[in-house]
Structures are given as structure tokens and as C-alpha cells.
Amino acid sequence: MGLANANWNYPTAIRFGAGRISELADACRSLGIARPLLVTDPELAQMLMVKEAASAVGTQVFSDIQPNPVGADIGAGVAAYAHGRHDGVIAFGGGAALDVGKTIAFMSGQKRPLWDFEDKDDWWSRADPAGIAPVVAVPTTAGTGSEVGRAGVILDEAQGVKKIIFHPKMMPAIVIMDPELTIGLPAHVTAATGMDALAHCLEAYCAPGFHPMADGIAVEGVKLIHDWLPRAVSDGSDLEARGNMLIAASMGATAFQKGLGGMHALSHPIGALYKTHHGLTNAVLMPYVLDFNRQAIEERIARLAGYVGLPRHSFEGLLEWVLELRKELSIPHTLGELEVHRDSMERLAVMAEADPSAGGNPLHFDAAAAREVLEAAFEGRVGRG
């Protein structure tokens, strides 16, 4: 592998490199965790790497979670945490497991209900910071970057809406980023999660506002994805490609503290109603949202195309690359291919306007704007002329 093992401390303490999972017990000890609860998903719970990790720290596994986590998953996890008298969480897996693990750790010492901590106004300040348990995060996919995030996306089934639960102290204290753990990831999942990382980088870079550090991280994240995602998909055993994609995913999640946009404002309600894969949904929506925002981002995207090294240093050049990449990775071109139905368009548009991500879109993203993007995504039409 061309990448060396390394430690860095932005935005949290990260231990990167092949084989670093062997440091899991040490990471727990360094945080004072004596009885961690290992949170993962049902499929990963059956795999040797999770069983070995649980054995290494002498703990039980909680895996009763859905691919699109719901509030009941958090309730069950908090009950398991209390029953086992745990004092910390190991969040192990993809975005769902990481979000659930962080949210269980957050809720383990709170007295108010989960939805009281939705990412609205200053609702996070309702929480008791002393009741937030420490988390060690171990990502096994390179997409959400949830291992470096301060929130969890959880579906409120009663309302049929995905909600963001946020607190500054939800960020894991230590991340073990071991590319060997991503080797078994199927090509189609590698593609979908990689496109999720690209969505994070692109939306963060295009979000309005002045945050040059986020912009710089997002730009380098796009470059890494350009260089390494096709290799990671075509050869899942390529540790260098896998490692670079893990880094790119964490960069995307670090950058999007600046903001997200229309891709996420639409993918959240689509995922809530249709249980679609979040990264795949972002990938389908990507060119249509970029095209919608063109007048506000054209100059920025041209600079990005130059940095990435695309043949054409222009908006058209980057859009062409996105379309070609989607085709190479067998990403569906239309929402119909995800079995999303046109008759739900109005409901999705209204939900998108209400989604917190809509506020970060470069152009005003109300229901009418969402409807315009949805129409294009159903028709497979890129280009507004």
C-alpha cells in the first residue's frame, strides 16, 4: 500500500492505516471506556471482523438497526446500553451504524425525548453534556464520513421524515480508519458510498458563505474521489484506493459543516418514503442539482475542474465527468430506476423545502425549485435549455 500509517487530529483524533483495528482496545482504554457497547448493523454483526473486535474488548454487540435507522432503533440501543451498564460506545460500520452508535451514546444520559434534539435553532443546548458517552468510531465504508460528524440522521416514522439529531459533543473522540476493513465491500456499495462522499464535497464547496478551510478540504476530497473511486470499484482489494476513499469520505463530512444543498434536501425525503440507499439517491440527483444551480456556481465549478485535472476547465467539463463517472459505476440515471414514483413528486417537493439542507443550496430551494429538479430527474434531462 502506498499510504503510510499516520495519526492526525482534525477534526478529531484519527488513527489511519492498514491493521490499525488492532488498536481498538487501546483506544477504548485511552478514553476511560471499560465496558463499551459495540454498535453495528445486522449483516456486519455476522462477519469475522466484528466478532474479533467484540472479543478484543470483551463486549456484547448491538445490531438491531435498520438500513435507514429509525427512532425505535435508538430506543432499543439505549436500553441495551443501560442493561449492560456500558460506559462508552464503539460505532462500527457504515453510515447507519455510525449514526446509531453516536446517537445511542448521546441519548444514554439524556432525560428528554430524542426528537427534542433535532437540529433546529439551538435545540442542542437542551442536552446535558455530562450525559454524553464517549465514542470510538470504526468506519467500514467510504461514504458518509459520519465518523467525523457531530450528528446522526434518524427517521421519525410517526411523521415519515428523516431528522438530524445534533450536538457538538456527538463527534467521536477517536476514529480508527483501517482500509483493510473495507476490502469485502461489494462494488455496487463501494460505488454508491463513494458517490455520497462526492455529493458531500460538491455541496459543501458550492454552499454559499465564507469558509475557505471547508472549501479547501472539499476540493481535495473531489480530487481524491476522481483519482481513486474508479480503482476502488474495479479492484476492491486495492488498499491504496480504499485508503484514499476513506480519507475522501472523512474530508467530505468535515467540509459540509459549511452546508449541504438540494441533493440532500431531496435525498432525505426520498429515503424516508422509499427506503432508498442514501448515497445512491444522491448520485442519481447529482447532475440535476448541479445543473439547477449552474448560474450561481459556474465560476467556482470551473476552478474545481481545473484543480481536479479535467480536460475542460469549465462547468460543462465537470458535469460531463459526473455523468461519465455515474455511467462507469452503473449508477441509475433517473429516479424511476430507483422505483421512486412521479405521483409522490408534490409531497417530496414540500418535504425538500422543509429539510435543513435546503438552506445551504446556492440558489433558493423551495418546493418549486425541488419540483423542477425532480421533473428533470424523472425525465433524465440534464440541461435547462
Stockholm file with secondary structure:
# STOCKHOLM 1.0

chainA/1-385         MGLANANWNYPTAIRFGAGRISELADACRSLGIARPLLVTDPELAQMLMVKEAASAVGTQVFSDIQPNPVGADIGAGVAAYAHGRHDGVIAFGGGAALDVGKTIAFMSGQKRPLWDFEDKDDWWSRADPAGIAPVVAVPTTAGTGSEVGRAGVILDEAQGVKKIIFHPKMMPAIVIMDPELTIGLPAHVTAATGMDALAHCLEAYCAPGFHPMADGIAVEGVKLIHDWLPRAVSDGSDLEARGNMLIAASMGATAFQKGLGGMHALSHPIGALYKTHHGLTNAVLMPYVLDFNRQAIEERIARLAGYVGLPRHSFEGLLEWVLELRKELSIPHTLGELEVHRDSMERLAVMAEADPSAGGNPLHFDAAAAREVLEAAFEGRVGRG
#=GR chainA/1-385 SS CCSCCEEEESSSEEEESTTGGGGHHHHHHHTTCSSEEEECCHHHHTSHHHHHHHHHHTCCEECCCCSSCBHHHHHHHHHHHHHTTCCEEEEEESHHHHHHHHHHHHHTTCCSCGGGGBSSTTGGGGSCGGGCCCEEEEECSSSSCGGGCSEEEEEETTTTEEEEEECGGGSCSEEEECGGGGTTCCHHHHHHHHHHHHHHHHHHHHSSSCCHHHHHHHHHHHHHHHHHHHHHHHCTTCHHHHHHHHHHHHHHHHHTTSCCCHHHHHHHHHHHHHCCCHHHHHHHHHHHHHHHTHHHHHHHHHHHHHHHTCSSCSHHHHHHHHHHHHHHTTCCSSGGGGTCCGGGHHHHHHHHHHSGGGGGSSSCCCHHHHHHHHHHHHHTCCCCC
#=GC SS_cons         CCSCCEEEESSSEEEESTTGGGGHHHHHHHTTCSSEEEECCHHHHTSHHHHHHHHHHTCCEECCCCSSCBHHHHHHHHHHHHHTTCCEEEEEESHHHHHHHHHHHHHTTCCSCGGGGBSSTTGGGGSCGGGCCCEEEEECSSSSCGGGCSEEEEEETTTTEEEEEECGGGSCSEEEECGGGGTTCCHHHHHHHHHHHHHHHHHHHHSSSCCHHHHHHHHHHHHHHHHHHHHHHHCTTCHHHHHHHHHHHHHHHHHTTSCCCHHHHHHHHHHHHHCCCHHHHHHHHHHHHHHHTHHHHHHHHHHHHHHHTCSSCSHHHHHHHHHHHHHHTTCCSSGGGGTCCGGGHHHHHHHHHHSGGGGGSSSCCCHHHHHHHHHHHHHTCCCCC
//
